[in-house]
Amino acid sequence: MSSDDRERTLADVEKTFYEAMSKNTVFSSLNRSASALEKLAVNTEALTAELKNANESSTRLTKSLNWLTFAAVVIAAGALALEIYKLCAAN
């Protein structure tokens, strides 16, 4: 018996096993539970990826807002310095 024949035979045995077990209501219920758990795991992985992307976006937004705030403070400080200069120059 060659390796390919043995693998086909094992595949046939596996198929027959699952066909027989699918008629068993307990196994069918367990199979549905396993399928639901597998879907839950896939959804959890997708949610984890989305959370990672959201975290990265939030980080970029925070950095941008920090730079914008810094620029506003620099402009306000410049305006304050000009007002102080004008006040001092008027005296």
Buried (B, 14 or more C-beta within 10 A) or exposed (E): EEEEEEEEEEEEEEEEEEEEEEEEEEBEEEBEEEEEEEEEEEEEEEEEEEEEEEEEEEEEEEEEEEEEEEEEEEEEEEEEEEEEEEEEEEE
